[in-house]
Amino acid sequence: MPAPALSVIIPTYNRAELLRRVLENLAGQDLPPELYEVLVVDDGSTDDTPALVGARAAADGRIRLLRWPENRGRSAARNEGVRQARGEIVVFIDSDVLVRPDFLAHHLDAHRRASGAVLCRGPVVAIPDIRLPERLPATRLSPSYLDTANASLPRSELLAAGLFDEGFRAYGWEDIDLGLRLQRRGLRRVFRPEAVAFHVQPAPSLETFGEALAKEEERARTAIYLYKKHPGWRTRVLIQYTALHRIIYFLLAGGGLLNQRNVPAIAARLRRWGLGTLEYVVLRSVLNRRYLETLRREWHNRG
């Protein structure tokens, strides 16, 4: 069997229901089926993910399931996908990312038109649920060189750069690290605005506030690991550890008046009043404050 042109790699952990929709989107791509494969790397899920993907793989030869019995982190999962990929071009999305039918065609076309190896980035649009918007916001490209929610590049470039650092076990920054290494190799980046990815990202809520606080702490600790690998002003800006960021977050938190103790009651009151946008703002401000507080503590203890 000839190798496909594209290998789509999706790391996943306990997202069976959303992953079902992701795989439906990928099965309905405009590309001829022989041009792409989908590798789902199950990172030790305890829900119905193995059964779901296994059934899909049995019915659709383009889908392959790679499964580990225990969770090893997104970096390790993506690396396994890259090693097992048969396509010359690797496409990264996540298991909470939905795409339109022309998504893979645009990525493939970008590489076919390029003179030499390139990294192709497309827009990432945050959406609160699985309903895809008809209109897109004006600004939808993150400043990151590499965003694993929507990117493609030659498999050979990933191998030459050393793949993802599996030391990034907690949440965040592993794509930034690899992106910095790819940049140093001189890999040119191109943007394909038509290759849109929709990141299902429910807004912070009272119900998920505790989980979101823990994730911000993880993100801060991992930011220190990134800085140790890439010390310098540029990384400080990336991880938002500058005087300007501290001032902005202080002001957004009401000059320190908003904190994790009082914000649940404030947010609940705003919800009762029908002020959902303001509820989001106050919850997000305290999450940002938790990130910076943890980052400051870890910074002074970084050794």
Buried (B, 14 or more C-beta within 10 A) or exposed (E): EEEBBBBBBBBBBBBBEBBBBBBEBBBEBEBEEEBBBBBBBBBBBEBBBBEBBBEBBEEBEBBBBBBBEEBBBBBBBBBBBBEBBBBBBBBBBBBBBBBBEBBBBBBBBBBEEEEEBBBBBBBBBEBEEBEBEEEEEEEBBEEBBBBBBBBBBBBEBBEBBEBBBBBBBBBBBBBBBBBBBBBEEEBEBBEBEBBBBBBBBEBBBBEEBEEBBEBBBBBBBBBBBBBEBBEEEEBBEBBBBEEEBBEBBBEBBBEEEBBBEEBBEBBEEBBEEEBEEBBBBBBBBBBBBBBBBBBEBBBEEEE
